[in-house]
Amino acid sequence: MGIGRGKVLLWVALAAGFLLTLLARPLELPTSPGVLIGGYAVLVFLAATAGWLWGLLGAGAALGATILLLQGENPGIPAIGGLMYFGVVGLVEGGMGMWRRRVKSAARPPNKLDLVCNEVLFDDSPTIVHLVDEEGNVIRRNRASRTILGWPARNTLHLSEYVHPEDIGRLRKELRKLFDLGRIQGVELRFISEGQHSVPVEIHARRLSPKRAVLTALDRSEVMELRRKLAEEEARYRYLIEAAIDTMDSGVVLIDAGGKVIWANKAVERFFGIPRDSCIGLPARKVLERLLFRIDNRAEFEDMVRYAYGEGVAVENVECKVRPGLQREERVLQYSSYPIENGGRIDYYVDITQLKRLEADLRRKTQDLEEMNRNLKEYD
């Protein structure tokens, strides 16, 4: 609480004392000391919270004068005036004492231990720490900055020296936000080292004054390298999986949770005569329409597939007959579709053309045998 507010509270306390003195008898107010002290204690408590010890004593003296006057035990105007005088003196002395303490505290130099600790934390921080101006120019930098970025003999750097040219505009925009709002955090961009190597960093900054800010930059080189290696491993395993799927005799179509085709193997292209690259990225329902133009039993097959897609259920062993045409042979395929955990689906097309031919050949031979048996019976 400030000095000005403390003065107001204490002068209010004195004014209340005078009013009680002047108005108690004409207005027939209660004159019990307990009642007066109870009401007066609120104002005195407010004064005490301001830290004004002398002011509290002055207010107490004024209260004592008021109680004596109201109880009819007034020893005389001089005594009351003296008490009020000492109360006012206490107020003034308390205010001056508080003001002197505040001025002395503001002028006191920083603790040497605090300065040493701050210096150690700044210089020994494992992250890059820069004291920057409004333009982003480095006024002071720590040991990590010299180690990671270079320029070990320099304490200052220009913005264009240590920030990647493609990220200078973005950093300036973030600096305007920093000096407007007071802080920024989680900004990812690139620094440039003395050897012209890109250093990916994550920036956090706080404004210290209208023209100064402290900026910390976490070196993310190791994280980015791990991400790159992980991406390479994922690409390699994806290639192996795709290569394995491509060698399958069955047609395989992978559909993501959004209902789009994300992969189709070469067997699908061979079965339907449709380039698989033209299917990838399209909605599965649209790809289905392209397949239906090549199928004889279209209505029956379409009903089963749309039911599986719409209800999110599995269907198995649905036969479809592919008509012969350009870049495709006549085939009989067995279709199965299964939902997967991530919300997508896997569609399988198994070529059972040869099996159907064998079944037809077997039926024909069976019929021939039956015909021969009937002829033998008639001959007998």
Order of alpha helices (4+ residues) and beta strands (2+ residues): alpha-alpha-alpha-alpha-alpha-beta-beta-alpha-alpha-alpha-beta-beta-beta-alpha-beta-beta-alpha-alpha-alpha-beta-beta-beta-alpha
